[in-house]
Amino acid sequence: MKIVVLTGAGISAESGISTFRDNNGLWEQHRIEDVATPEAFQRNPKLVHTFYNARREQLDNQAIAPNAAHLALVELEKVLGDDFLLITQNVDDLHQRAGSKNLLAMHGSLRESLCSYCKHTGLVKSPLSTDTVCPACTKKGGMRPNIVWFNEMPYYLEEIYAALASCDIFISIGTSGNVYPAAGFVAIANEAKAHTIELNLEPSNQNSNFAEHHQGPATKLVPQWVEAFMRDRMQLKH
């Protein structure tokens, strides 16, 4: 039984992480075009650094912690081992802090930096700025958050597509179904004859493509689903 799970901003929102954008299309009061594109970084790197440094600082707030949904997915992984894969669109580190191991962060990580010149990646230990020097190539001015911005290719797509093509169950949690390629994952899972499930606060744009859907908070729905799956699995064994 192979299970692939996709998580989006909705699972982190209940931990106090701001969701991707509000109803006005703004990302924490900034236009997406001003903070989440390669062009924005070229145009105004200081603004981009200020924005992501603040978001990284938010992760250090002691009130921000993995919630029941993150923890339930860790329990599911412990049971399934290598037959479980977690794909997240989120750039926070809550899945990692919860204990998830088989994890692909397709949009990168707030905790990492990327050198625009030599592509070196590393952990961010202090706020980034235009004066930050790359430890690999020693150039400054090119260090940026290791985050996949609009018009950039998400990470791990080859591994993700292979996992979707061979999974038995695909679960989407807390996603809007707006952002591709992740919004198209359910179609690949359906082609693979997987059972597809959406667990979301409200129906996503892809809702009709799922065989099963449940509306409610992730902290309630995910532990419930995992518990039911574990119970059914035990009964099958006996």
Backbone bond lengths (Angstrom), bond angles and torsions (degrees), N, CA, C in turn:
res aa  C-N    CA-C-N  psi(-1)  N-CA   C-N-CA  omega(-1)  CA-C   N-CA-C  phi
1 M - - - 1.463 - - 1.524 109.89 -
2 K 1.320 116.57 106.43 1.467 120.82 -179.00 1.532 109.96 -101.85
3 I 1.337 115.32 127.21 1.461 120.74 -178.81 1.520 109.73 -119.75
4 V 1.326 115.32 130.24 1.465 121.76 173.06 1.522 107.87 -114.81
5 V 1.332 115.53 129.54 1.468 121.45 -179.90 1.524 109.00 -117.12
6 L 1.325 115.88 135.37 1.467 122.12 173.69 1.520 108.18 -114.31
7 T 1.330 117.09 128.51 1.464 119.14 176.35 1.525 110.78 -118.55
8 G 1.332 114.31 149.24 1.460 121.37 177.59 1.517 110.48 -129.09
9 A 1.312 115.71 -165.54 1.465 122.14 -172.04 1.524 113.28 -57.73
10 G 1.334 117.25 -27.94 1.459 120.58 -176.23 1.511 114.01 -61.21
11 I 1.333 117.78 -30.95 1.466 119.52 -178.22 1.533 110.56 -74.95
12 S 1.329 116.91 -29.38 1.463 120.68 179.73 1.523 112.73 -86.39
13 A 1.335 116.06 -22.56 1.466 119.77 -177.40 1.528 111.13 -58.13
14 E 1.328 116.48 -35.73 1.467 119.88 -178.44 1.532 112.66 -74.84
15 S 1.329 116.19 -8.31 1.463 120.32 172.93 1.522 111.16 -95.42
16 G 1.334 116.17 -0.65 1.458 120.31 178.66 1.509 114.81 98.48
17 I 1.348 116.89 5.59 1.466 120.33 177.12 1.527 108.20 -81.68
18 S 1.333 116.67 131.21 1.464 120.00 179.33 1.517 110.22 -61.87
19 T 1.322 116.73 137.29 1.460 119.93 178.76 1.522 109.94 -73.42
20 F 1.308 115.40 168.84 1.459 121.82 -167.94 1.517 113.70 -55.13
21 R 1.328 116.43 -50.43 1.462 118.32 179.92 1.511 110.45 -152.52
22 D 1.317 116.30 154.61 1.459 119.47 179.48 1.523 110.25 -89.57
23 N 1.319 116.76 -174.49 1.465 120.80 -175.47 1.529 113.13 -65.93
24 N 1.328 116.37 -18.47 1.460 120.20 178.91 1.529 112.09 -89.58
25 G 1.336 116.14 4.46 1.460 119.40 179.70 1.509 112.99 78.83
26 L 1.344 116.82 11.14 1.460 120.41 -179.77 1.525 110.45 -94.78
27 W 1.304 116.19 148.36 1.457 122.13 177.25 1.520 106.86 -109.81
28 E 1.322 115.60 99.26 1.460 121.54 -176.24 1.528 111.01 50.21
29 Q 1.327 114.48 50.80 1.467 124.12 175.62 1.527 114.54 73.18
30 H 1.318 117.33 10.85 1.466 120.42 176.25 1.524 109.46 -117.33
31 R 1.330 116.38 145.39 1.460 119.81 172.40 1.529 108.44 -68.00
32 I 1.343 115.27 139.90 1.470 120.44 178.82 1.529 110.22 -53.31
33 E 1.340 115.32 -40.15 1.474 120.85 -176.68 1.523 112.33 -64.13
34 D 1.346 116.64 -18.68 1.469 119.79 -176.48 1.527 113.84 -94.89
35 V 1.344 117.28 -14.03 1.464 119.05 -176.06 1.527 114.32 -135.16
36 A 1.319 117.95 -6.33 1.468 118.58 -172.72 1.521 113.80 -134.00
37 T 1.336 115.90 36.53 1.464 120.28 173.76 1.528 108.98 -139.51
38 P 1.324 117.73 154.93 1.474 120.02 176.02 1.531 110.57 -59.40
39 E 1.338 116.54 -34.97 1.459 120.90 -179.11 1.531 110.84 -64.95
40 A 1.355 116.13 -37.67 1.464 120.40 178.71 1.533 109.97 -62.48
41 F 1.334 116.66 -39.66 1.467 120.77 -179.37 1.528 110.72 -67.24
42 Q 1.319 115.89 -38.75 1.466 119.41 178.01 1.531 110.87 -67.46
43 R 1.319 115.17 -37.64 1.470 121.63 -175.36 1.524 112.42 -75.56
44 N 1.345 116.16 -45.16 1.457 120.23 -175.07 1.532 110.32 -146.18
45 P 1.339 116.76 72.84 1.467 119.58 -176.79 1.535 112.70 -61.14
46 K 1.333 117.24 -31.33 1.473 119.86 -179.20 1.523 111.06 -62.52
47 L 1.340 116.88 -44.38 1.468 121.22 178.49 1.529 110.41 -62.37
48 V 1.326 116.52 -44.75 1.468 121.12 -178.82 1.528 110.30 -62.33
49 H 1.327 116.87 -44.58 1.469 119.83 178.49 1.532 111.15 -62.69
50 T 1.316 116.98 -43.57 1.469 120.64 179.81 1.528 110.64 -59.86
51 F 1.323 115.62 -41.76 1.462 121.51 -179.04 1.533 111.40 -63.26
52 Y 1.327 116.95 -49.98 1.469 120.02 -176.41 1.524 112.59 -76.13
53 N 1.328 117.70 -30.58 1.461 119.39 174.52 1.524 110.38 -61.47
54 A 1.336 116.25 -38.63 1.469 120.79 178.90 1.525 110.79 -67.36
55 R 1.310 116.72 -39.92 1.463 120.45 179.38 1.525 110.68 -68.29
56 R 1.331 116.79 -37.14 1.467 120.86 177.61 1.529 109.90 -66.71
57 E 1.326 115.34 -39.38 1.465 120.30 178.80 1.530 110.70 -62.71
58 Q 1.340 115.29 -34.38 1.468 119.52 178.48 1.528 111.05 -60.01
59 L 1.330 116.79 -35.61 1.466 120.52 -179.54 1.525 111.91 -65.92
60 D 1.327 116.49 -23.89 1.468 120.59 -179.40 1.522 112.77 -82.76
61 N 1.338 116.08 -8.03 1.458 120.41 176.98 1.533 108.78 -64.79
62 Q 1.322 116.67 126.62 1.474 120.12 -176.35 1.524 112.68 -62.43
63 A 1.332 116.22 -20.48 1.469 119.61 179.65 1.529 111.97 -75.37
64 I 1.339 116.58 -17.02 1.468 121.42 179.75 1.524 108.62 -88.99
65 A 1.317 116.78 115.16 1.472 120.45 -177.30 1.519 109.80 -149.88
66 P 1.341 117.77 158.28 1.471 120.42 175.82 1.523 110.28 -55.76
67 N 1.321 115.85 143.34 1.463 120.42 -179.67 1.531 111.01 -106.37
68 A 1.315 115.49 -174.48 1.473 120.95 -175.42 1.526 112.91 -60.20
69 A 1.327 117.06 -30.59 1.469 119.92 179.07 1.523 111.08 -70.03
70 H 1.340 116.81 -44.67 1.470 120.31 176.26 1.530 110.43 -57.86
71 L 1.318 115.81 -45.63 1.465 121.04 -175.79 1.527 112.14 -67.77
72 A 1.340 116.44 -35.48 1.466 119.99 178.64 1.528 110.81 -64.60
73 L 1.330 116.98 -37.16 1.469 120.34 179.07 1.534 111.02 -67.53
74 V 1.327 116.70 -32.02 1.471 120.39 175.76 1.528 109.41 -64.96
75 E 1.325 116.83 -42.21 1.471 120.76 178.65 1.523 110.99 -62.99
76 L 1.323 116.69 -39.33 1.468 121.15 178.34 1.530 110.08 -63.74
77 E 1.324 116.35 -42.13 1.468 120.58 179.10 1.523 111.42 -64.17
78 K 1.330 117.35 -37.65 1.468 120.77 179.35 1.522 111.26 -60.57
79 V 1.320 116.41 -34.58 1.467 121.33 -179.21 1.528 111.54 -78.45
80 L 1.322 116.49 -41.37 1.464 120.77 -173.49 1.529 114.03 -90.74
81 G 1.325 117.23 -23.13 1.464 120.39 -179.83 1.520 111.75 61.15
82 D 1.322 116.81 -127.46 1.468 121.55 -176.22 1.525 113.19 -72.48
83 D 1.328 117.27 -6.27 1.467 120.36 175.73 1.535 110.99 -86.23
84 F 1.330 116.29 7.44 1.461 121.66 178.64 1.526 109.29 -120.15
85 L 1.330 116.43 134.77 1.465 120.89 174.10 1.521 108.87 -135.41
86 L 1.323 115.62 130.20 1.459 121.99 176.96 1.525 108.42 -108.78
87 I 1.318 115.86 122.84 1.465 122.60 175.23 1.523 106.44 -110.68
88 T 1.317 117.43 127.96 1.462 118.22 177.35 1.518 111.23 -122.67
89 Q 1.319 114.92 141.36 1.467 121.90 172.33 1.528 110.17 -88.16
90 N 1.328 116.14 -9.82 1.457 120.51 -174.96 1.527 111.15 -78.99
91 V 1.325 115.83 147.33 1.465 120.55 179.90 1.533 111.36 -105.23
92 D 1.343 116.90 2.54 1.463 119.62 173.37 1.528 108.81 -77.57
93 D 1.335 115.97 177.04 1.472 119.36 -176.42 1.526 112.32 -112.74
94 L 1.341 117.29 24.60 1.465 119.99 -173.87 1.526 112.70 -69.37
95 H 1.326 118.08 -36.90 1.476 119.85 176.92 1.532 110.40 -63.49
96 Q 1.340 115.57 -43.07 1.469 119.76 -179.92 1.530 110.22 -63.96
97 R 1.324 116.41 -42.96 1.464 120.54 -179.02 1.528 111.44 -67.59
98 A 1.325 116.58 -29.74 1.467 120.39 177.77 1.522 111.16 -70.36
99 G 1.352 115.93 -27.38 1.467 119.66 179.10 1.517 114.64 119.52
100 S 1.332 118.18 8.39 1.470 120.46 177.89 1.522 110.13 -65.97
101 K 1.335 115.71 135.52 1.465 121.62 -177.93 1.537 111.76 -113.05
102 N 1.345 116.07 -49.41 1.470 120.02 179.38 1.520 108.30 -81.69
103 L 1.330 114.78 77.52 1.460 122.34 -167.97 1.524 110.71 -132.56
104 L 1.327 115.97 131.57 1.461 121.84 174.34 1.521 107.99 -119.71
105 A 1.340 116.42 114.66 1.470 121.47 178.42 1.524 107.64 -91.87
106 M 1.328 115.79 92.02 1.463 120.65 -169.55 1.527 113.74 -68.83
107 H 1.317 117.12 -18.73 1.463 120.19 179.67 1.524 112.57 -108.65
108 G 1.342 116.84 15.45 1.452 120.17 176.99 1.512 113.02 85.94
109 S 1.338 115.80 -162.88 1.465 121.05 -173.55 1.516 111.81 -144.56
110 L 1.316 115.45 134.36 1.468 121.33 174.95 1.523 111.40 -60.70
111 R 1.312 116.53 -28.34 1.466 121.54 -176.15 1.525 112.78 -78.13
112 E 1.336 117.65 -4.90 1.462 120.11 -176.29 1.523 111.79 -117.62
113 S 1.322 114.91 152.97 1.466 121.40 174.29 1.521 109.03 -110.55
114 L 1.324 115.70 159.44 1.462 122.68 178.46 1.525 107.53 -137.03
115 C 1.316 117.02 129.67 1.462 120.90 176.90 1.526 109.39 -85.12
116 S 1.320 116.62 123.27 1.470 121.51 -179.35 1.523 111.38 -65.67
117 Y 1.325 116.67 -22.95 1.466 120.54 -176.55 1.526 112.55 -85.52
118 C 1.346 116.08 -54.54 1.472 118.57 -172.86 1.530 113.65 -110.75
119 K 1.351 116.49 -1.03 1.484 123.40 177.58 1.532 113.72 68.97
120 H 1.326 117.39 14.82 1.466 120.58 175.01 1.528 110.02 -64.30
121 T 1.337 116.79 137.22 1.453 120.92 175.16 1.525 109.68 -118.01
122 G 1.326 115.37 151.29 1.455 119.74 178.58 1.509 110.64 -166.67
123 L 1.328 116.24 169.99 1.456 120.50 179.51 1.521 110.06 -73.73
124 V 1.324 115.71 142.20 1.460 121.20 177.21 1.532 108.43 -87.26
125 K 1.317 116.50 117.89 1.472 120.76 -177.74 1.518 112.61 -105.08
126 S 1.336 116.79 -14.65 1.463 121.74 175.86 1.524 107.51 -149.35
127 P 1.333 118.70 163.17 1.467 120.48 -177.48 1.529 112.38 -54.83
128 L 1.315 115.78 139.17 1.466 120.74 178.48 1.526 110.27 -83.03
129 S 1.336 115.28 149.61 1.465 120.27 175.26 1.521 108.55 -151.37
130 T 1.313 116.50 178.88 1.469 120.36 178.32 1.532 110.82 -70.00
131 D 1.332 116.97 -11.96 1.465 120.75 177.98 1.527 113.22 -93.44
132 T 1.348 116.89 -6.07 1.463 120.03 -178.80 1.525 110.15 -65.69
133 V 1.312 115.98 130.04 1.469 121.93 -178.28 1.524 109.74 -95.90
134 C 1.321 116.15 135.21 1.461 120.51 176.61 1.532 109.27 -70.52
135 P 1.341 118.80 127.28 1.463 120.71 -179.62 1.524 112.93 -68.51
136 A 1.319 117.21 -16.22 1.471 120.05 -177.75 1.531 112.25 -92.02
137 C 1.338 116.71 -53.51 1.468 119.07 -175.53 1.533 112.78 -102.70
138 T 1.324 116.50 -5.41 1.482 125.63 177.49 1.532 114.24 64.86
139 K 1.320 117.82 11.10 1.464 119.51 175.78 1.532 109.42 -83.87
140 K 1.307 116.90 152.23 1.456 119.38 174.97 1.531 109.72 -117.75
141 G 1.332 114.78 159.95 1.465 119.73 -179.94 1.513 113.33 98.61
142 G 1.339 116.69 -12.52 1.462 118.78 -176.72 1.516 114.44 -108.65
143 M 1.322 117.40 -2.91 1.465 119.72 -178.35 1.526 110.68 -74.68
144 R 1.323 115.90 128.60 1.463 122.37 -177.65 1.527 109.08 -138.11
145 P 1.320 118.18 165.74 1.467 119.18 173.90 1.528 109.76 -63.07
146 N 1.333 116.53 142.39 1.471 119.84 176.99 1.524 108.52 -82.05
147 I 1.327 114.23 70.18 1.459 121.90 -176.95 1.521 108.64 -126.76
148 V 1.314 116.22 135.89 1.461 120.79 177.85 1.527 108.13 -77.69
149 W 1.313 115.18 112.80 1.458 120.71 179.33 1.528 110.75 -90.43
150 F 1.315 115.93 170.87 1.459 120.17 174.81 1.526 108.95 -58.18
151 N 1.326 115.31 142.60 1.468 124.26 -177.45 1.528 112.63 76.54
152 E 1.350 117.47 8.76 1.465 121.17 174.67 1.526 109.78 -114.54
153 M 1.321 116.27 156.31 1.459 121.77 -176.59 1.524 111.07 -83.76
154 P 1.331 118.05 126.01 1.470 119.94 176.09 1.528 111.64 -59.61
155 Y 1.320 115.07 157.84 1.467 121.56 179.40 1.536 110.85 -81.51
156 Y 1.319 115.54 156.25 1.474 124.93 168.08 1.535 114.46 64.94
157 L 1.317 118.74 21.89 1.470 119.39 -174.86 1.528 112.49 -61.45
158 E 1.313 117.47 -36.51 1.471 120.25 -179.45 1.528 110.48 -61.99
159 E 1.344 115.70 -46.27 1.466 120.04 179.28 1.527 111.38 -66.41
160 I 1.317 115.46 -38.08 1.466 120.42 -179.28 1.522 111.04 -64.66
161 Y 1.322 116.76 -48.21 1.474 119.89 -178.70 1.527 111.19 -63.49
162 A 1.331 116.06 -37.68 1.470 119.52 178.59 1.524 110.26 -64.52
163 A 1.330 117.09 -41.29 1.475 120.85 -179.77 1.523 110.74 -67.07
164 L 1.322 117.11 -41.13 1.473 120.70 179.69 1.528 111.09 -64.60
165 A 1.317 116.17 -36.86 1.465 120.63 -177.22 1.523 112.79 -71.32
166 S 1.352 116.61 -14.19 1.468 118.63 -177.54 1.536 112.71 -122.99
167 C 1.333 117.55 11.59 1.467 118.43 -176.28 1.537 111.70 -87.26
168 D 1.326 114.94 158.55 1.463 121.37 176.91 1.528 111.63 -98.41
169 I 1.327 115.56 -30.63 1.465 121.59 178.01 1.520 108.58 -135.00
170 F 1.336 116.02 134.34 1.463 121.68 174.19 1.523 107.79 -122.26
171 I 1.333 115.76 125.25 1.458 121.11 -178.58 1.525 109.24 -120.51
172 S 1.319 116.59 128.21 1.459 122.19 176.03 1.520 108.42 -109.55
173 I 1.329 116.33 126.97 1.468 121.31 -174.99 1.520 110.52 -125.58
174 G 1.326 116.01 122.10 1.461 120.60 171.85 1.512 115.32 64.98
175 T 1.330 117.03 36.59 1.468 119.88 178.95 1.524 110.60 -115.27
176 S 1.320 115.90 153.45 1.468 120.69 -178.61 1.518 112.20 -83.48
177 G 1.342 116.21 -23.48 1.460 119.66 -175.49 1.519 112.19 74.51
178 N 1.341 116.29 18.80 1.469 121.22 -178.87 1.520 113.06 -98.36
179 V 1.335 115.74 -34.63 1.468 120.24 -167.92 1.528 110.81 -96.55
180 Y 1.319 115.66 121.43 1.472 121.55 177.37 1.527 108.71 -94.00
181 P 1.339 117.44 150.75 1.456 126.83 11.67 1.536 115.71 -83.91
182 A 1.337 118.48 -9.73 1.472 119.88 -174.75 1.525 112.59 -58.31
183 A 1.333 116.84 -33.72 1.464 120.43 -179.36 1.530 111.84 -63.93
184 G 1.337 116.30 -21.29 1.458 120.18 179.95 1.520 114.55 -92.58
185 F 1.336 117.75 0.32 1.466 120.31 -177.29 1.525 112.04 -62.97
186 V 1.333 116.91 -36.50 1.470 120.16 -178.26 1.527 110.38 -62.73
187 A 1.318 117.30 -35.39 1.470 120.35 179.72 1.533 110.55 -65.02
188 I 1.340 117.11 -39.37 1.466 121.13 178.72 1.524 109.82 -66.63
189 A 1.338 116.13 -42.27 1.467 120.27 178.61 1.521 111.13 -63.90
190 N 1.319 116.77 -39.32 1.467 120.46 177.90 1.531 110.88 -63.55
191 E 1.322 116.42 -40.02 1.475 120.60 177.99 1.528 110.40 -62.53
192 A 1.344 115.52 -31.47 1.471 120.41 -179.77 1.527 111.64 -82.49
193 K 1.349 116.48 3.87 1.474 123.01 -179.82 1.534 112.28 65.90
194 A 1.344 115.92 25.70 1.465 120.46 176.60 1.529 109.22 -76.95
195 H 1.316 115.96 155.77 1.463 120.51 172.38 1.534 106.45 -83.01
196 T 1.321 117.35 124.75 1.461 121.10 -173.72 1.531 110.88 -109.59
197 I 1.330 115.09 134.19 1.460 121.53 -173.66 1.527 109.52 -132.72
198 E 1.327 116.38 133.25 1.460 120.50 173.75 1.529 109.69 -113.11
199 L 1.327 116.12 125.51 1.462 123.07 174.36 1.522 106.56 -116.46
200 N 1.327 116.29 108.40 1.457 119.81 -170.82 1.519 110.87 -148.68
201 L 1.319 115.95 154.39 1.460 120.63 178.27 1.528 110.21 -62.69
202 E 1.323 115.73 -37.83 1.472 121.98 175.85 1.519 108.31 -145.23
203 P 1.325 118.74 160.57 1.466 120.13 -178.08 1.527 111.60 -56.68
204 S 1.342 115.64 133.66 1.464 119.66 178.44 1.529 109.52 -84.59
205 N 1.317 115.62 178.25 1.470 120.31 177.28 1.527 111.86 -67.34
206 Q 1.335 116.78 -17.22 1.469 121.20 179.81 1.526 112.10 -102.99
207 N 1.313 117.40 8.53 1.467 122.27 -171.72 1.523 113.61 -50.25
208 S 1.323 116.97 -43.03 1.474 120.79 -175.81 1.526 112.58 -68.78
209 N 1.343 117.29 -14.44 1.464 120.51 -180.00 1.527 113.34 -86.70
210 F 1.336 116.47 -5.39 1.459 120.62 179.81 1.525 110.74 -96.33
211 A 1.317 115.65 141.32 1.467 120.21 179.68 1.526 110.95 -71.55
212 E 1.321 115.60 -29.00 1.471 120.83 -175.33 1.526 107.61 -139.27
213 H 1.326 117.06 136.35 1.459 118.50 176.90 1.518 111.26 -144.22
214 H 1.328 114.59 143.92 1.466 121.29 179.90 1.524 108.10 -134.65
215 Q 1.331 116.14 135.70 1.449 120.72 -179.83 1.527 110.48 -106.36
216 G 1.327 115.63 136.37 1.456 121.57 178.27 1.513 110.17 155.72
217 P 1.338 117.58 177.98 1.465 120.32 179.48 1.530 111.79 -68.98
218 A 1.320 115.75 143.52 1.474 120.99 -179.05 1.521 111.60 -59.78
219 T 1.332 117.28 -35.34 1.465 120.41 -177.94 1.521 112.27 -64.81
220 K 1.324 116.20 -19.03 1.468 120.56 176.83 1.529 110.89 -97.71
221 L 1.338 116.56 -49.50 1.467 121.16 -172.76 1.528 113.42 -68.51
222 V 1.341 117.07 -42.17 1.469 119.33 -174.33 1.537 111.40 -67.67
223 P 1.347 119.00 -49.69 1.473 117.92 176.62 1.528 112.78 -59.37
224 Q 1.343 117.11 -37.02 1.471 120.96 178.66 1.521 110.37 -62.20
225 W 1.340 116.39 -46.53 1.463 119.93 -177.81 1.528 110.47 -65.55
226 V 1.324 116.44 -45.32 1.467 120.28 -179.16 1.526 110.64 -61.68
227 E 1.323 116.56 -42.51 1.466 120.62 179.74 1.529 111.18 -62.05
228 A 1.335 116.10 -43.52 1.466 120.60 179.42 1.532 110.91 -64.99
229 F 1.335 116.38 -40.43 1.464 121.04 179.01 1.528 110.53 -62.67
230 M 1.341 115.84 -45.25 1.469 120.61 179.82 1.532 110.61 -61.90
231 R 1.319 115.98 -42.02 1.466 120.83 -178.99 1.524 110.50 -63.64
232 D 1.326 116.44 -46.30 1.469 120.70 179.23 1.523 110.80 -63.28
233 R 1.315 116.38 -37.43 1.460 120.84 -179.01 1.535 110.90 -65.98
234 M 1.319 115.65 -40.26 1.468 120.05 178.55 1.520 111.28 -65.73
235 Q 1.344 115.16 -39.94 1.467 119.09 179.88 1.516 111.30 -65.35
236 L 1.326 117.28 -37.23 1.465 120.84 178.40 1.533 110.66 -65.02
237 K 1.331 115.80 -36.35 1.470 120.00 -179.74 1.520 111.35 -66.65
238 H 1.334 115.37 -32.70 1.471 119.71 -178.82 1.535 110.62 -91.06
